[in-house]
Each structure stands twice: as structure tokens, then as C-alpha cells.
Amino acid sequence: MVGKRHLRIDEILDQSGQLRVIFRTPNWEDFVHLAFSEIRSCGSNNLQIVRRLRAMIANLIQTLPAQCHPPLQQELSLLDREITRSILRLSIPSGVATVAVMTGFALFSMIVSRLDTSSGAQLVQSSCPSGHAEAVNGAATTVIVGILKLTFTACLAFGTSTATLVSQSLGERDGDRAARFGWASVRLGLAVFGVVGLLEGVLFPHQLLGIFTSSDAVAHAALLPMRLMGICTPIIAVAMILSQALFGAGNTLFVMVVELILHFTCLVPLAWLLGITLDYGLVGIWSAAITYILLLAATMTAKFAKGDWKTIQI
């Protein structure tokens, strides 16, 4: 084993024993660099390569004498740095996209509150979902969001599963199989959430609203937006599933940019325009949310169909 050999600078002597040439031969640091650096640089995005490389370095540290440890520990540190860089490259856009979504819907709720203030909406007391006095439009929005949370959670579960399958397929260098998983999940989501949307928006909206509020005023205000959102439930599923699939493919930057653009140039300003400026009220505000969903689903579908995410190196 190279690590247990004595590595020295070679010398050439003449016949009389006098030193004539000194030339450098690879030392331990050179061998470590040769063995690990290229694999680390090119393979740090592959979990199996990283795992085996770390195991190899750890084994060498355990078996070789202490003077051989520093170059190995340096390679281990560089490997950890590459892993951290890969994680940040994926997680920062994902985090920004999540912040954009939460901020956008917080502003959406503020616009609903502004609608109540400007229209002088009556307060609902003990029957309010939040348990205290609340204006009708705000209470109706709370009810709608409460019902849709069930849909969002189920859609997110579909999307997370799809992201796992897409990521696994790309890790095996099989982009076509990743695409098949994505489209199969979309078809399944359309079928499942088509039924859910039919129940929420067409067949039983009155009954669902009755579970969440006992106020006739709140139920009346929430009815039409609830119908519209129920009908759009399959489109919500497509948007969320393909967004998560692109996350799984490592295309987090694209999803982040789309979410930022749609929230702050579509959802928020359009909700204000339709609900406050043009005085379409709560229906206008939720129509902005439907526009956002349609654009998000169309954008994610076009991007996934394009297929350039198959060649992303994470």
C-alpha cells in the first residue's frame, strides 16, 4: 500500500557515487490528490459515490499512520464542502419559492381584509371559524382555505411521491422513465382530484360549508368562490404535482422564478384590481387565485413537457 511505503525524492549517482541528478517523485499528498480529487469533483452529486468515497477515506484514516491523515482529512473536508454546496444550490431556491407562496397568500388575505373594511362588511360573532368577531369576507376566506387545506395536503403528497420517483430515475440516468412517472402521476391526480373537485364544487358545497360555519352570511359569501375553486381542484393537482416533480429533478431555480413572478405580478395585483378597484368583491379576489393556478399549471406543464430538466446535473 502506498500509504505505508517510504516515499522519497529520488537521486541518481554516478559510478563514483557522486550525486548527479535529483528529481522529484510523487509524495503522499500527490497520491491522495490523484486518487480522490477528480472523483470528488465529478461524483459529488451521486449519493452512492459520495457514500463510498467517505467510507474509503474513513477506512484509510483508521488504518494508516497519523502522518498520513492530514491530506485525507482535507479531502474529507472538501467532499463535505461539495455536498453542502449541492444542498444549498437546491434548497435556497426551494426556500425562496416557499417564502414567495406564503407571502403571496398573506397579501391575498390582507386584500380580503381591505375588502371588508372598504365595504363595511358585517361582523360575524360566535360562529366565526377563528372563534372571535370577524368580517364576513374574511370569515368566508378562512372557511374556503380550511376546506382546501385537505386538497392541498393530498396534492402535496402526490407531488412528493412524484419528486422521489423522478429523482430516483434521473439518478439512474433514465430521463424517459422519470418523464413517464411524472405524466402518470398527473393522470392519476386528474382522476382522483377530479372526483374531489366534483364533490367540493358541484355536488356538496353547501354541506361542506355547513361543517365549517353556522353563519348563513359566511356560507353565502363563500359559496361561489368555493364552487369555482372546487372545479379548479384538478388543475391545482397538476400544478402542484409538476412543481414538485421539477423540484425532484433539481430544477428548483425555475420553480422559484415562476412562483415569484406569478405571486407578485399576477395573484396579488390581480386580486386587488378585481376585488377592490373593479369592485367584484370576494368572487373577484378568488378569480385572481384561479388565474394564478391556471398560469402555474400551464407553465409547469410546458416546462415538464420540454424535457430539458432531464439533463440537469445536481
N, C-alpha and C positions, 0 to 999 in steps of 0.2 A: 504494500500500500504506500502511495506517495507520501501520505501524512506521517508515516513512521520512518521514512528514509532521511538520511542527512543530505540536504540539498546545499551545494556549494558552488562557488564561482570556479569554473574550470581554468586550468593553466596548462600551457604547453612548454615543455622544457626541451632544450637541445640535447645532443648526445653527451655533452659535458655536464649536464644537469643545471645549466643556467636557464633562468626564466626568459622566455622569448615572447609569448603571447598570453594575454589574459582576456578571456571572453565570458560574457555573462550567460548563464543558463537560467531557465525558469525557476523561480523560487516558489514557496508555498502559496503566497498571495496570488501569483500568476496562475497557478493550477486551480485555485478556488475560483478566481475570476473566469477562467476558461470553462470550468465545469458548470457554473451557475448563472452567470450574468445574462447570457443570451436566452436561456430557457426562462429565466425570471422576467425578462423584458417582453418576450413574445407569448408566454403562457400564463401570465398573472390573471387573465380573465377566465381561465379554466379551473374550476374547483378541484378537479382531480389532480391536475398538475401542481397546483398550489399545495394541496394536502401532501402529495408525495415528496415535493421539494422540501417542505418544512420537516417531514419525517426524516428525510435523508440528512439534513443539516443537524437536526437534534441528535440523531444517532452518531454522527461524526463528532459532535461536541462531547458526547458521553464516552467515546472510545479512544479519542486521540489525546495526546498530552496537552497540558494547559497552554503551551506556547503556540499551539495551532489554533486556539479558539478565537482570537480577535478577528481574523478575516471571515470566519464562519459566522460569528455574531453580527458582523457588518452586513453580510449577505442576508441574514435573517431580518435585520432591521430594514434593509432595502425592500425585501419581499413584503414586509408588513406595510411599508410606505406605499408600495404599488397597490396593495389591496385596499388601503384607506382611500387612495386617490380614485380607484374604481368605484368604491361605495359612494363617495361624495359626488362623483360625476353623475351617478344615478339618483341619489337621494335628494340633492339640493333642488333640481327641477321638480321632482315629485313633491317636495315640501312646499315649494313656491306655488305649485298648482293647487295644492290643498288649501293654502292660505288664501289664494285668489277666490276659490269656491266659497270658503267661509265668509270672506269679506264681502263678496258679491251678494250673498244671501242675507248678510246682516244689513247691507244697504237696502236691499229689497224690502226687508221688514221695516226699516225706517221710512221708506216711501209709503208703505201701508199705514204707518202711524201718522204720517203727514196727511194722508187722505182723510183719516178720521178727524184730525184737527181742523182741516180746511172745510170739511163737510159738516162738522158739528154732529158727528155720529153719536147716537145714544150709548150710554154705558150699560153693560150687562153685569149684574152683580154676582150673586152666589153661584149661578150656573156656569160661570166663566171657566174655561179649561185651566187657566192659570190659578184659579182659586181666589182672585180678587177682582175688583172693578176693572173692566177693560172695555174699550170701544168695540163696536160690532165688527168692523172690518179686521181689526187686529185679532179678535177672538176667532173669526171665521178663518183667517190665515193660519192661526195656531191649530185649529181643527184639521184643516187640509194637510198641513205639514205632518201632524200626528198620524194621519191615515197613510200618507205617502211614505213615511219612515219605514213601514213594513215592506213596501215595494222597493225602496232604495236599498235596504239591507239585503233583500233577496237578490237584487240585481248585482250588488257588490260581491255576494258570494259566487254568483255565476262568473263575474269578471275576474275574481281572484283565482278561481279554478282554471279559467282560460289562460290567464297570465302564466300560471305554473306550467301548463301543458305547452304553451308557446315557447317559454324559456327553455324548458327541457328539450324540446325538439331542435331549437336553434343551437343548444349546447352540443347536440349530436350532429350538427351541420346538415339538418334536414329542414330547410325552409319551407318546402312544399307541404310537409306534414304539419308544420306549425300553422300554415295558412288553412289547411283543412280543419284543424282543431278550432281555429277562430271562426270560420264560417259555420261549422257545425254548432258551435255554441250560440251563434247569432240565430240560427234557425230554431234551435231549441228555446232560446229566450223569446223569440217572436211567438212561438206556440204557447208557452207557459204564461207569459205576461200578456198575451192577447186575451187569454181567458180571464186573468186577474183584472185587466182593464175593463173588460166587458162587465164583470161583477161590480167594480168600483164606479164606473162611469155611466153605465146604461141600466143595469138591472136593479141594483140595490144601493144607489147613492143616498136615498132618504134614510134607509135603515142604518147605514154606516154612520151618517152624520148624527143620527139619534143616539148612537152609542157614545159619541164623544161630546155631545152637548144636548142640554134640555131646553135651550133657548130657541124659540121659533125665529127670532130675528137673526141670530147667528146662523142657524140652519138655512134660512132663506138666502142670506148673503153668500154662504159657502156653496150653495147647490150648483150653480152654473160653472164656476171655476172648478169644482170637484168633478163635474161631468167632463169638462174639457181635459183635465189632467188625467182622468181615468182612460179616456180614449187614446191619449198620448202615451200611456204606460208602455206599450211595446216599443215605441221609439226611444223612450227613456232607457229601456233594457239594451237596445242596440248601442246607444251612445256610451253607456257605462261599460258594457262588455268589451267593446272595441277599444275604449280608452285604456282599460286595464290590460288588454292584450298588447297594446303598444307599449305600455309600461313594462310588461314582461319581456318584450323584445328589446328593451333598452332604449326606446325612442322617447325618453322622458322629456327631453327638451321640446320636442314638437307639441306634446300634450300640454306642457306648461304654457307655451306661447299661445296656443289656441284658447286655453282657459282664460288667460289674461285678456286677450283681445275680446272674446265673446262676453265676458262678465262686465268689462268696463267700457266697451263700445256698443254693446247690444242690450244685455239684460237690464243693467241699472238705468242708462239713459232712456231706453225704450219704455221701461216701466214708468218712469217719471213723465215721459211725453204722453203715453196713452192714459195713464191713470190720473195724473194731476193736470197737465196742460190741456189735453183734449177732453178731459172730464168724462172718461169712460169708466172711472171708478175701479172697483176691485176686479171686475172682469178684464178691464184694460191692462191692469198690472199683471194678472196671471197670464194674459195673452202674450206679454213680453217674455214670461218664463217659457211658454210654449215655443215661441220663436227661437229662443236660445237653445232649447232642446233639439228642435229640428235642424238648426245650423250645426250644432255639435255632432249630432248623429250623421249628418251628411258629410261633414269634414272628416270624421273618424273613418267612415265607410270608404271614402275616396282614398284616404291615406293607406288604409289596410289593403285595399284592392290594388294600389300601385305596387306594393311589394318591395319597395326599397329598404324597408326595415329588416328584411331577411339578411342583409349583408352587414348590419351594424356589428362592430366589434366592441363588446362591453369592456 
